[in-house]
Amino acid sequence: MRTTLSTASVLALLTILTLCPFAQAEQFRVGTWKTAQTIQPFFYQEFLAKGDTVTVFPFTNPADQKTALLAGSLDMTGTTLAHAIQSAVMGQPVVMVAALCNKCSALVVRTDGPVRQVEDLKGLKIGYVPGTMHEILLRELLTRNGLSPMTDVTLVRVDFFDMGTALARGAIDAFLSGEPFPSVAVEQGYGRTLASPYFDESVGTINAALLVTRDMIEKNPETVQKLVNAHARATEALNRDQTRWLREAQTFGTPLAVLEQAATNMELAWNMDAAFVRRTRALGERMQALGVIDRQPDYDRLFDLRFVGQAASNVAP
């Protein structure tokens, strides 16, 4: 027996079929910094499924990014590994799902100042951003050179984007920051690189990662996977095409020549493995030794490697 659909039924069916492709479309909200080494989220749109969209929100420090994530204003955000560890120690429900960048740090002093070695920083003011890898590197560097971060120098909180101005005006005598700000200071003549500090091999040059909330992983793991896939593909694409990477980064306000100079001290990243976790644990141990944290977090809960594992099969060769 033949069944004949009414005109109303046909129209209803067509409406459903028309809307279905868009029913699964998602709108993502991602936080990052406007720097060359944290640029990947600005490329996610190229690697998302048709209909999905991403809005990128730029921040100037990791604490504000994490606060927005926990408030539900972001689906995923960049953060430094040091800040992720501190957040986990405080019991906050954050999870690292991908690496973001490595390297990037440099200690810069005033060109016309008296500092010729790290020991000369005694009694001076040093700009830093709390909760960053740069803070931990600064404390480590000072301690290794016989200076107490608490009593021998004055640590001054300065946002990354204000450090150059503060140094040029004499409000601080030095700063330890990520690129491109050290290279800008050198190029403009008011700063001189004193050191490019990194930890020993146990920690290496790890720097920043991407965070989501535990609630996001439990309720929307597919969303997390989509974002990690896009992040991995964007990172690989930019690593293959440094010219495009740096030309796009110059739209943030840093001249291309400066970025090219800084490129040797920057590394885009996405993958995390057992070695990455070991280095992060070693970082946590150094943070505790330096008095930045009073105990270690639960690293098994802080990391979730399944998303980068799945992303590996989605990255173009």
Residue pairs with C-beta under 8 A, 6 or more apart in sequence:
5 13
21 50
21 51
22 51
24 51
25 49
25 51
25 52
25 53
26 52
26 53
26 223
26 226
27 52
27 53
27 54
27 55
28 44
28 48
28 52
28 53
28 54
28 55
28 75
28 76
28 223
28 226
28 227
29 54
29 55
29 57
29 73
29 74
29 75
29 76
30 41
30 44
30 54
30 55
30 56
30 57
30 74
30 75
30 76
30 77
30 227
31 41
31 56
31 57
31 58
31 59
31 65
31 68
31 69
31 74
31 76
31 77
31 78
32 38
32 39
32 40
32 41
32 42
32 56
32 57
32 58
32 59
32 65
32 77
32 78
32 100
33 58
33 59
33 60
33 78
33 160
34 58
34 252
34 253
35 160
35 178
35 179
35 180
35 249
35 252
36 179
36 180
36 245
36 246
36 249
36 252
36 254
36 259
36 262
36 263
36 266
37 100
37 101
37 103
37 104
37 178
37 179
37 207
37 208
37 266
37 267
37 268
38 78
38 100
38 101
38 208
39 238
39 245
39 248
39 249
39 252
39 268
40 100
40 231
40 234
40 235
40 238
40 268
40 270
41 54
41 56
41 78
41 231
41 234
42 56
42 248
43 234
43 237
43 238
43 248
44 54
44 56
44 227
44 230
44 231
44 234
45 53
45 54
46 234
46 237
47 229
47 230
47 233
47 234
47 237
48 54
48 226
48 230
49 226
52 226
54 230
57 68
57 73
57 74
59 65
59 68
59 77
60 159
60 160
60 161
61 129
61 131
61 132
61 159
61 160
62 78
62 79
62 80
62 83
62 129
62 131
62 132
62 208
63 83
63 130
63 131
65 74
65 77
65 78
65 79
65 211
66 77
66 79
66 83
66 87
66 92
66 94
66 211
68 74
68 77
69 76
69 77
69 94
69 211
69 212
69 213
70 92
70 93
70 94
70 213
75 212
75 216
75 223
75 227
76 97
76 210
76 211
76 212
76 216
76 224
76 227
77 210
77 211
78 100
78 208
78 209
78 210
78 211
79 87
79 94
79 208
79 209
79 210
79 211
80 131
80 132
80 133
80 134
80 207
80 208
80 209
81 96
81 133
81 206
81 207
81 208
81 209
81 280
81 283
82 131
82 132
82 133
82 135
82 136
82 283
82 287
82 292
83 131
83 132
84 94
84 96
84 209
84 211
84 302
85 280
85 283
85 284
85 287
85 293
85 297
85 302
86 131
86 287
86 292
86 293
87 94
87 211
88 94
88 297
88 298
88 299
88 301
88 302
89 293
89 294
89 295
89 296
89 297
93 213
93 214
93 215
94 211
94 212
94 213
94 214
94 302
95 211
95 212
95 213
95 214
95 217
95 301
95 302
95 303
95 304
96 209
96 210
96 211
96 272
96 302
96 303
96 304
97 209
97 210
97 211
97 212
97 217
97 224
97 228
97 304
97 307
97 308
98 209
98 210
98 228
98 231
98 232
98 270
98 271
98 272
98 307
98 308
98 311
99 206
99 208
99 209
99 210
99 269
99 270
99 271
99 272
99 276
99 308
100 207
100 208
100 209
100 210
100 268
100 269
100 270
101 207
101 208
101 266
101 267
101 268
101 269
102 204
102 205
102 206
102 207
102 267
102 269
103 198
103 205
103 207
103 265
103 266
103 267
104 178
104 179
104 207
104 265
104 266
104 267
105 133
105 134
105 137
105 176
105 177
105 178
105 179
105 196
105 197
105 198
105 207
105 265
106 176
106 177
106 179
106 182
106 183
106 193
106 195
106 196
106 197
106 265
107 118
107 138
107 141
107 174
107 175
107 176
107 182
107 193
107 194
107 195
107 196
107 197
108 167
108 174
108 175
108 176
108 177
108 181
108 182
108 185
108 186
108 191
108 192
108 193
108 194
109 115
109 121
109 173
109 174
109 191
109 192
109 194
110 167
110 170
110 173
110 174
110 190
110 191
110 192
111 189
111 190
111 191
111 192
113 173
113 174
114 120
115 121
115 124
115 173
115 174
115 194
117 145
117 194
118 141
118 142
118 145
118 147
118 194
118 195
119 145
119 146
119 147
121 142
121 147
121 152
121 153
121 173
121 174
122 147
122 152
122 153
123 152
123 153
124 153
124 154
124 173
124 174
125 153
125 154
125 155
125 156
125 171
125 172
125 173
125 174
126 138
126 153
126 154
126 155
126 156
126 172
126 173
126 174
126 175
126 176
127 156
127 157
127 158
127 163
127 166
127 167
127 172
127 174
127 175
127 176
127 177
128 134
128 135
128 138
128 155
128 156
128 157
128 158
128 175
128 176
128 177
129 135
129 157
129 158
129 159
129 160
129 177
130 157
132 178
133 206
133 207
133 208
134 176
134 177
134 178
135 176
135 292
136 283
136 286
136 287
136 290
136 292
137 176
137 197
137 198
137 199
138 149
138 155
138 176
138 197
139 149
139 290
139 292
140 197
140 199
140 286
140 290
141 176
141 195
141 197
142 148
142 149
142 152
142 153
143 149
143 290
147 153
149 155
149 290
156 166
156 171
156 172
158 166
158 171
158 172
158 175
160 177
160 178
160 181
161 181
163 172
163 175
163 177
163 181
163 185
164 181
164 184
164 185
164 188
164 190
164 191
166 172
166 175
167 173
167 174
167 175
167 185
167 190
167 191
168 185
168 188
168 190
168 191
174 194
175 181
176 197
178 207
179 262
179 265
179 266
180 249
180 254
180 258
180 259
180 262
182 191
182 193
182 262
182 265
183 258
183 259
183 261
183 262
183 265
184 191
184 254
184 258
185 191
185 192
186 192
186 193
186 261
187 255
187 257
187 258
187 261
196 265
198 204
198 205
199 205
199 282
199 283
199 286
202 278
202 279
202 282
203 279
203 282
203 283
203 286
204 279
205 267
206 276
206 279
206 280
206 283
209 272
210 227
210 228
210 231
212 224
212 227
214 301
216 223
216 224
217 224
217 304
224 307
225 307
225 310
225 311
228 270
228 307
228 308
228 310
228 311
229 310
229 311
229 314
231 270
231 311
232 270
232 271
232 308
232 311
232 312
232 314
232 315
233 314
233 315
233 316
235 268
235 269
235 270
236 270
236 315
236 316
237 316
238 244
238 245
238 268
239 245
239 268
242 263
245 268
246 256
246 259
246 260
246 263
247 256
249 259
250 256
250 259
270 308
270 311
271 308
271 312
272 303
272 305
272 308
273 305
273 308
277 299
277 303
277 305
280 299
280 302
280 303
281 296
281 299
284 293
284 296
284 297
284 299
285 296
287 293
288 294
288 295
288 296
